[in-house]
């Protein structure tokens, strides 16, 4: 008899990462959460401290955790500014956490990941461009390049790789002073995206019926793309 599937999820201390971890636990997964701030979700959840701003440290973290069936990279942050007022350190910081950390984690996990595994990268609807968010959009667009390339490389092993791109989601990120230059606009459906809805779509892509879906980008934005 085999045990529950194991997922490593980043950013489980709040927001979308927390919602995805909670959904996977409810679906019977075992979850290891990676974040700087400790999180606790009861049975079948283990928290591992990790600094995603230091990708070079993540291979040893993965080695200590052991094999996993899935990686969900949900950790992230947003800094906004218009061209002419951009801070190069903001771009470097977001690229490190969003892109370099994803690459380091997937690279370290892949050798022990079983065939049929899953990789899910949390992108953003703004990856196609949004005023005031050029640096953030660029880092999230980079995830598309990673995801589609890895999907091609890993298809022979049945490992799927997809990107899930939420629009304005009801998480603490929206109140971060670092994104004050771009006030939140409620999307067409009249409400911010519910993190639980993002988690439900993530759970589908990570589950048994996600086996035929790879290299795709799923936008869940409450109509903000209309």
N, C-alpha and C positions, 0 to 999 in steps of 0.2 A: 504494500500500500504506500503510495507516494504522499508526501506532505503538501502543504499549501505552496502555491507559487510565491516567489520572493521578488519584490520590486524595491529598487533603490530610487527614492524620490528626493529631489533637492527642494529647499525652500519650504519645509514643512512647518515652520514656526508660525506662518500666517498665510492668508490669501489663498491663491489658487493651489499652491503646493500642499497646504493643509487640507483643503477640500478634496483634492485627489487622493491623498493618503487616507483620509477618513472613508472615502468611497471604496477604495480597494480593500481596506480592512473589513468593511461591511460585506464585501463580496467574497471574503474568505482568503484574501492574500495575506502574506507576511510582508511587512513593510519596514525598511530601514530608512529613516529620515536623516538627511544631511542638512545642517544649517549651523550658523554660529550661535543662535539662541536656542536653548533647550526646548524641546517639545515633548509632550507625553500624551499618548492616545490609547493607553491600556494594553490589553493582551495582544500579542502578535506584532506589536510595534516596538522598534528599538531605535533610539536616537543616537547618532554619531556626530560629534562636533566636527565641522569641516569649514575651512575658510576658502570659499570659492574664488576669492580675489587672489589666491595663490595656487594656480593650477598645478604648479610643480609639486605641490604637497598631496595631490589627490590620488596618485597611483598607490601610495602607501595606505591611504584610507580604504581604498577598494580592496587591497590585499588583506587588510585586517577584517573586513566584512565577510569576504568570501563570495562564492558565485551567486548570481542573481539572474532571474528570468527576464527582467525588464528594467529599463532606465527611463525615468521621467525627469527631465531637467526643467523645473518650474521656477527656480530662483531667479530673481532679477530686480532691477530698480530702474528708475527713469529720471533723467536730468533733461530739462528743456531750455531752449533759447533759440532766438532767431539768428540767422546768418548775419555776421557782423558783431555778434556778442557771444560767439561760441567759445567754450572752455575746452581746450584739447585734453585736459585731464579727465573731463567727464566722458568723452568718447573712449579714452583708453580704459577707464574703469568699467564702463558698460560692456565694451568688447571683451574684456577679460572675464567678467562674470557670465555674460550671455553666451559667448562663443568659445573662448579658450577653455573655460571650465567644462563645457559640454564635450568638447573634443578630447580633453584629458580623461574625463570619466568614461566615455564610450571606448576610448582606446585601451584603457586599463581593464574594463569589464569584458570586452569582447572575447578574449581567449577562453574564458571560463563560461561564457554565456551559452546555454544549450541551443541547438537548432530549434527554430520556431520561436525564438525570443522576440522581444519588442523594444524599440527605442522610440520615445515620444519627446519631442522638443516643443516647449511652449514659446510660440512666436508672438506676433501681434498683428492686428488688422492694419496698424500704421506702417507696416513694413513696405507698403507700396508708396508711402509718402504722406506726410501730414505737416502743415506749417508749424514751425517751432520745435519739431521733433526729428530733425534730420539725422542727428547722431544716434538717437535711440532707434529710429527706423532702419538705419544702416546696419546696426548690430543684429536686429531681428531679421532683416533681409538675408544676412549672412547665414542664418540658420537654415534657410531654404536651400542654399548651396550645399551645406553639410548634409542635410536630410536627403535630398534627392541623389547625391553622390553615394552616400552610404547605402541607400535603398538599392541602388544598382549593384554595389559590391556584395551586399549581403543576401540578395535574392536567392542565390543558389543554396543557402542554408535555411531558407524559410524565415529569416529574421526580417521583420517589417520595421520600417523607419518612416515616421510621419511627423508633420508639424501641425500643431493646434494653435490657432491665432485668434485670441479673444479681442473684442473691442473693449469699450469702457466697462470695467468690471468692478463690482462693489467690494473693494479690498482696501487695506490701509494705504496702498500705493497712491491712491487718488488724493490723499491728504498730505502727501509728502511735500514739504516746502520746496524741494528740488525741482518739482514740476509745476511750480506756481505760474510760470510764463504761459501755460496753456490750460486755462480753466476747463473743467469738465463740462461736456455737452451731453445732455441726455439723448440717447438714440431714438430712432423713429418709433419704436414700440413703446416708448414712454417710461422705460425703467432701465437702470443699469443692468448689465449682465450679472446673473446670479452665479457665484462660484460653483455652486452645486450642479448647475447645468453644464458648466465646463467640465466638471469632474465626471459627469455621466457620459459625456461624449468620449472623454479620455478612457473611461473604463471599457467602453465598447471597443475602441481601437486596440486596447491592451488585452481584450478578452478573446475567446475562441473564435468569434465571428469577425475579428479583425484580421484574420489570417490571409485574406485576399486583398487587403488594402495596403499599399506601400508607396512611398514617394509622393504623398499627397499633402496638401495644405487645407485644413478645415477652418473656415472663418465662422466664429460665433460672436455676433456683434450687436444683437438687438436691433438690427436695421441701420446701424451707423454707416454701412457701406452703400446704402441705397442712394 
